[in-house]
């Protein structure tokens, strides 16, 4: 498991609650996976086209010229839409008023534009990693992604990964424009009897500094991967950094061993 990502992540993920309690007394470890750059790569072209189509349909503006002026990685769909529209001269009030319509139009367009098979976009080691995690009773898989939920679900289904992530779980760009709010939403959905899944048994997994920031906003640990646009040195705020799905498995094995 050599590689720059693994070296910087050196180490196992650290932080409180790596394995508090033992056996059945401890709730499963909730793993909140990002999608783009973490599970799949270069699978966003149709997604981008769908969002620009939605902005044109709802607001009557062509925002494609502004896409290169915004750092998109780690942002929610709603935040990206807002930044593009502001750059095109649309008022904040109009953006707020049209947010639901943009979301609906984007999801409809993506359903048309999404390629029928995205399995070639799955990052190396991810299929084996998720299959291994699925065999464990001490792990629960979920999502925290800036994608609108219908976009996220279809993207994962077409990539052959949808079966690993239960419906009714996760935090999505359709839940909040603010990515920092999503882990808390995902923990609430994963909880029981009105009690959210515990922070000490939750880890965010992503590929951008914004993934790290959203984890910290909910006082969670974070594992980062260098399979997106950022190098290990730019992800040093995470509790561990991996360069591949195989290296990520190594970090998670250490978490689970405690």
C-alpha positions as CSV (number, residue, x, y, z in Angstrom):
1,X,0.0,0.0,0.0
2,X,2.6,2.5,-1.0
3,X,1.8,5.9,-2.3
4,X,1.7,9.5,-1.5
5,X,-1.8,9.4,0.0
6,X,-1.0,6.6,2.3
7,X,2.2,8.2,3.5
8,X,0.5,11.4,4.5
9,X,-2.3,9.5,6.1
10,X,0.2,7.7,7.9
11,X,-1.4,6.7,10.2
12,X,-4.5,5.4,11.3
13,X,-7.3,7.7,11.7
14,X,-7.1,9.2,15.2
15,X,-9.5,10.9,17.5
16,X,-11.8,10.1,20.3
17,X,-14.2,7.2,20.1
18,X,-12.3,5.1,17.5
19,X,-13.6,2.1,19.3
20,X,-15.3,2.9,22.5
21,X,-17.2,0.2,24.1
22,X,-16.9,-3.4,23.0
23,X,-18.9,-5.9,21.1
24,X,-22.7,-5.5,21.1
25,X,-22.5,-2.6,23.6
26,X,-21.1,-0.3,20.9
27,X,-23.3,0.9,18.0
28,X,-22.0,0.3,14.5
29,X,-19.6,2.6,12.9
30,X,-21.5,4.9,10.6
31,X,-19.5,5.7,7.5
32,X,-20.7,8.8,5.6
33,X,-19.2,8.5,2.0
34,X,-19.0,11.4,-0.4
35,X,-19.6,10.3,-4.1
36,X,-17.7,12.3,-6.7
37,X,-13.9,11.9,-6.3
38,X,-14.4,9.4,-3.5
39,X,-16.4,6.5,-5.0
40,X,-16.5,7.5,-8.7
41,X,-14.3,9.7,-10.9
42,X,-15.1,11.7,-14.0
43,X,-18.8,10.9,-13.7
44,X,-20.0,14.5,-13.4
45,X,-20.4,15.6,-17.1
46,X,-24.1,14.8,-17.4
47,X,-24.6,16.1,-13.9
48,X,-23.1,19.4,-14.8
49,X,-25.1,19.6,-18.0
50,X,-28.3,18.9,-16.1
51,X,-27.7,21.7,-13.6
52,X,-26.9,24.2,-16.4
53,X,-30.0,23.1,-18.2
54,X,-32.1,23.6,-15.1
55,X,-30.7,27.1,-14.5
56,X,-31.5,28.0,-18.1
57,X,-35.1,26.6,-17.9
58,X,-35.9,28.2,-14.5
59,X,-34.1,31.5,-14.7
60,X,-33.6,32.0,-18.4
61,X,-29.8,32.5,-18.2
62,X,-26.9,30.6,-19.7
63,X,-24.5,29.9,-16.9
64,X,-22.0,27.7,-18.8
65,X,-19.5,30.5,-19.2
66,X,-19.2,30.7,-15.4
67,X,-18.4,27.1,-14.7
68,X,-14.6,27.5,-15.0
69,X,-14.6,30.4,-12.5
70,X,-15.9,28.5,-9.5
71,X,-14.2,25.8,-7.5
72,X,-16.9,23.1,-7.6
73,X,-15.3,20.3,-5.6
74,X,-17.1,19.6,-2.3
75,X,-19.9,22.2,-2.9
76,X,-23.5,21.2,-2.8
77,X,-25.6,21.5,-6.0
78,X,-27.6,24.3,-4.5
79,X,-24.5,26.3,-3.6
80,X,-23.1,25.8,-7.1
81,X,-26.4,26.9,-8.6
82,X,-26.4,30.0,-6.4
83,X,-22.8,31.0,-7.3
84,X,-23.4,30.5,-11.0
85,X,-26.6,32.5,-10.9
86,X,-25.1,35.3,-8.8
87,X,-22.3,35.5,-11.4
88,X,-25.0,35.8,-14.1
89,X,-26.7,38.7,-12.4
90,X,-29.6,36.9,-10.8
91,X,-30.7,38.3,-7.5
92,X,-30.4,36.4,-4.3
93,X,-34.2,36.6,-3.8
94,X,-34.9,35.1,-7.2
95,X,-32.4,32.4,-6.5
96,X,-34.2,31.5,-3.2
97,X,-37.6,31.6,-4.8
98,X,-36.5,29.3,-7.7
99,X,-34.4,26.9,-5.6
100,X,-37.1,24.1,-5.5
101,X,-37.8,24.5,-9.3
102,X,-34.1,24.3,-10.1
103,X,-33.7,21.1,-8.0
104,X,-36.6,19.5,-9.7
105,X,-35.5,20.5,-13.2
106,X,-31.9,19.3,-12.5
107,X,-33.1,15.9,-11.3
108,X,-35.4,15.5,-14.3
109,X,-32.6,16.5,-16.8
110,X,-30.1,14.2,-15.1
111,X,-32.5,11.3,-15.4
112,X,-32.5,11.9,-19.2
113,X,-28.8,12.7,-19.6
114,X,-27.1,10.2,-17.3
115,X,-25.2,7.5,-19.2
116,X,-26.8,4.0,-18.8
117,X,-23.6,2.5,-17.4
118,X,-21.1,4.3,-15.1
119,X,-19.3,1.2,-13.9
120,X,-16.1,2.3,-15.6
121,X,-16.1,5.4,-13.5
122,X,-15.9,3.6,-10.2
123,X,-12.5,4.2,-8.6
124,X,-10.0,1.3,-8.1
125,X,-10.6,-0.7,-4.9
126,X,-14.0,0.8,-4.2
127,X,-16.1,-2.3,-5.2
128,X,-13.9,-4.6,-3.0
129,X,-14.0,-2.1,-0.1
130,X,-17.8,-1.7,-0.1
131,X,-18.3,-5.4,-0.5
132,X,-16.1,-6.1,2.5
133,X,-17.8,-3.4,4.6
134,X,-21.2,-4.9,3.7
135,X,-20.1,-8.2,5.4
136,X,-19.5,-6.5,8.7
137,X,-22.2,-6.2,11.4
138,X,-20.2,-3.4,13.1
139,X,-20.4,-1.0,10.1
140,X,-23.3,1.0,8.6
141,X,-22.9,2.6,5.2
142,X,-24.4,5.9,4.3
143,X,-23.8,9.1,2.3
144,X,-23.0,12.7,2.7
145,X,-22.8,14.3,-0.7
146,X,-23.6,17.7,-2.3
147,X,-25.6,15.9,-5.0
148,X,-29.3,16.3,-5.0
149,X,-30.6,13.0,-3.7
150,X,-32.2,11.7,-6.9
151,X,-29.0,12.5,-8.8
152,X,-26.9,10.8,-6.2
153,X,-29.1,7.7,-6.2
154,X,-29.2,7.3,-10.0
155,X,-25.4,8.0,-10.3
156,X,-24.7,5.2,-7.8
157,X,-27.2,2.8,-9.4
158,X,-25.7,3.3,-12.8
159,X,-22.2,2.8,-11.3
160,X,-23.3,-0.5,-9.7
161,X,-22.9,0.8,-6.2
162,X,-26.5,1.7,-5.2
163,X,-27.2,-1.5,-3.4
164,X,-24.6,-0.6,-0.7
165,X,-26.5,2.5,0.4
166,X,-30.0,2.2,1.9
167,X,-32.9,4.4,0.9
168,X,-34.0,6.9,3.6
169,X,-30.4,7.4,4.8
170,X,-27.8,10.0,4.3
171,X,-27.4,13.7,3.8
172,X,-27.7,15.4,0.4
173,X,-27.5,18.7,-1.4
174,X,-31.3,18.5,-1.6
175,X,-31.5,18.6,2.2
176,X,-29.4,21.8,2.6
177,X,-27.4,24.2,0.5
178,X,-24.9,24.2,3.3
179,X,-22.7,21.1,3.3
180,X,-21.8,21.6,6.9
181,X,-25.4,20.7,7.8
182,X,-25.4,17.4,6.1
183,X,-23.6,15.1,8.5
184,X,-26.0,16.0,11.3
185,X,-28.9,15.2,9.0
186,X,-27.4,11.9,8.1
187,X,-26.8,11.0,11.8
188,X,-30.4,11.9,12.6
189,X,-31.7,9.6,9.9
190,X,-29.4,6.8,11.1
191,X,-30.6,7.1,14.7
192,X,-33.4,5.5,16.5
193,X,-36.2,6.6,18.8
194,X,-35.5,10.2,18.0
195,X,-31.8,10.0,19.0
196,X,-29.2,10.6,16.4
197,X,-26.4,8.2,15.7
198,X,-23.6,9.1,18.1
199,X,-20.8,11.4,16.8
200,X,-18.1,9.2,18.4
201,X,-19.3,6.3,16.1
202,X,-19.4,8.3,12.9
203,X,-16.8,9.1,10.2
204,X,-17.0,11.2,7.1
205,X,-15.1,10.0,4.1
206,X,-14.3,12.4,1.3
207,X,-11.8,13.9,-1.1
208,X,-11.9,17.6,-0.5
209,X,-11.2,20.1,2.3
210,X,-14.9,20.9,2.3
211,X,-15.5,17.2,3.3
212,X,-13.1,17.7,6.2
213,X,-14.8,21.0,7.2
214,X,-18.3,19.5,7.2
215,X,-17.1,16.7,9.4
216,X,-15.5,19.2,11.9
217,X,-18.7,21.3,11.9
218,X,-20.5,18.3,13.5
219,X,-17.4,17.4,15.6
220,X,-16.8,14.2,13.6
221,X,-13.7,12.4,12.5
222,X,-12.8,12.4,8.8
223,X,-10.8,10.2,6.5
224,X,-9.7,11.7,3.2
225,X,-8.7,10.2,-0.1
226,X,-6.4,11.6,-2.8
227,X,-8.6,10.2,-5.6
228,X,-10.2,13.6,-6.3
229,X,-8.6,16.9,-7.2
230,X,-6.6,17.4,-4.0
231,X,-3.2,16.1,-3.0
232,X,-2.4,14.6,0.4
233,X,-0.8,17.8,1.7
234,X,-4.0,19.7,1.0
235,X,-6.0,17.2,3.0
236,X,-3.8,17.2,6.1
237,X,-6.6,18.3,8.3
238,X,-8.2,14.9,8.1
239,X,-7.6,12.2,10.7
240,X,-6.1,10.0,8.0
241,X,-5.4,10.2,4.3
242,X,-5.5,7.3,1.8
243,X,-4.4,7.1,-1.8
244,X,-6.7,4.4,-2.9
245,X,-9.6,2.2,-1.9
246,X,-7.2,-0.4,-0.7
247,X,-5.4,2.1,1.6
248,X,-8.7,3.4,2.8
249,X,-9.6,-0.2,3.9
250,X,-6.4,-0.2,5.9
251,X,-7.4,2.9,7.8
252,X,-10.9,1.5,8.4
253,X,-9.5,-1.8,9.6
254,X,-7.5,0.1,12.3
255,X,-10.6,2.0,13.3
256,X,-12.6,-1.2,13.6
257,X,-9.9,-3.0,15.6
258,X,-9.7,0.0,17.9
